[in-house]
Amino acid sequence: MKINIIPEKGVLDIFFQMVKGNIGLVLDESKLYLLEARLNPLAKKNGFNGYAELISNLIIRPLGELHWDAFEALLTNETMFFRDEYFFKGLTHFLLPELIKKNRLSKELNIWCTSVSTGQEVYSLAMILQDHFPELSNWNLQLKATDVCKTVLKKAEEGIFSESEIKRGLTPLQIHKHFTMVDGKAVEYKINDNLKQLIQFDQVNLIKDLPISMKYDLILMRNVLIYFSAETKIQVLSKISSNLKDSDSCLSLGASESLLYETCFDRFSVDRLTFYKKKQ
Ligand SMILES: C[S@@+](CC[C@H](N)C(=O)[O-])C[C@H]1O[C@@H](n2cnc3c(N)ncnc32)[C@H](O)[C@@H]1O
């Protein structure tokens, strides 16, 4: 018979604070199933008798690699190519044409995907730029892709996707044009170098001081704020606003995310596309 040992409430509270303070993720006792599913494999790998023992140990030792392994295990990295059809259509037919028109003299376009997970989001964006805007070929184009999680970033940077990943969101034509099949045990597809070369990958934790001083025309912060507390969201939004280049630069959030609280952003809608600009 399998007996699950549940961590004591006091221990859990300290661990939850630790997680929130380091990656922003808000947890409570209703998420015990998640702790068990995500942390038991890590506990076993490190010689602990289950996730409860691992957590009890983490709260008394100085912050180190094992903590970060645990934090990474708790992150949700769900993503897919062209996630949210309306966003990518709006990006192609409204937002990017507007930004390109505005920057036609400087011939410079800077875009930052702040929580890129395994890369599908930024590669979708790169495909749009190449397929729909050939005039950008002689522009200075900067695509920055960041995430707090080193494991997903490594995969994003490799740009190799399984057959099931590639089939989520891409048409056969897009696969044919932008990927090369990789020989190996399983069928895998590698993003072509001409797209990969456009992107710079980096580890950035949105809830810490941002190491990025660069200003962007467009910032994608999609499907990450949902994991933060209202207070953390406001802090992150306030910091990120200083990375927008000017009053025409845009911030995009996930389809289910909205700014219902007071922030430094105004909301705009064009058809079914929603985006935000810094309040004037
Ligand atoms: C659900 S995925 C969304 C991926 C992609 N943006 C999309 O919409 O498909 C959330 C991503 O946010 C990242 N994340 C969570 N907390 C973060 C933080 N504090 N700083 C940066 N990235 C974070 C996770 O590692 C994960 O890859």
The ligand as a Gaussian input file, in Angstrom:
#p B3LYP/6-31G(d) Opt

LIG

0 1
 C        2.656000      28.584000     -19.776000
 S        4.245000      28.980000     -20.347000
 C        3.861000      30.152000     -21.627000
 C        4.809000      30.042000     -22.792000
 C        4.511000      30.990000     -23.956000
 N        4.684000      32.356000     -23.559000
 C        3.115000      30.768000     -24.496000
 O        2.245000      31.617000     -24.278000
 O        2.884000      29.742000     -25.130000
 C        4.841000      30.026000     -19.036000
 C        6.337000      30.247000     -19.093000
 O        6.660000      31.285000     -18.167000
 C        7.894000      30.970000     -17.564000
 N        8.019000      31.680000     -16.275000
 C        7.378000      31.416000     -15.111000
 N        7.800000      32.250000     -14.144000
 C        8.706000      33.067000     -14.710000
 C        9.518000      34.141000     -14.219000
 N        9.495000      34.510000     -12.931000
 N       10.343000      34.776000     -15.089000
 C       10.405000      34.390000     -16.403000
 N        9.687000      33.360000     -16.906000
 C        8.841000      32.712000     -16.079000
 C        7.834000      29.446000     -17.397000
 O        9.113000      28.879000     -17.225000
 C        7.138000      29.027000     -18.687000
 O        8.061000      28.676000     -19.676000

